[in-house]
Amino acid sequence: MHRQTLQLSVRLLVILLALALVFLFVNRPADADVPVQTIEHVVSAGETLWGIASQNSSGGIDPRDAVAVIQDLNSLDSGMIHPGQVLLVPKS
């Protein structure tokens, strides 16, 4: 009886480990290893991050997400940009 309990415990452990591995691979973001292709954009007077993001984002992308990507690419702490500043912008 003790041996059967041990075998059942080992089988359950193997199943749980297999499920954990499947979960890790399935939940991995698909684009985690894909680098973002960028272009350089020189900020003109009157431009905003929102406007730049809207112009350069491909269809279906929320401008808020595009602004966040531009901020991350350029290590911007805020949405403030200046004329003449060169920004890396995702290529659309």
Steps between C-alpha positions, in 0.01 A plus 500: 500500500780742588671427167179577306467835681861585418450409131186714485683792661786472250257487207315807627828685545609417143163616364518826697853569377396432141204736535724767650739476204214520251362803685838676488539447126141581407484823701825634358435822305530434129687821423739491796801415281402709200687831496301810412606649168540876539556814301636833617254787521613859548242688707360812331353800681148428621527121480386280786576141592136419436517644148827324420363172635179537299689575176745214538284224646357240270123451484333354805767612748368711786690834501542466879696179443706664225581795731614254770726320251656830387556601862665164573718510189625849587509467881258791538363560850222723375319594182701820459698523177687791338550620141819353355493201733568171321267218603505133417153412376367153413496446126144464374 
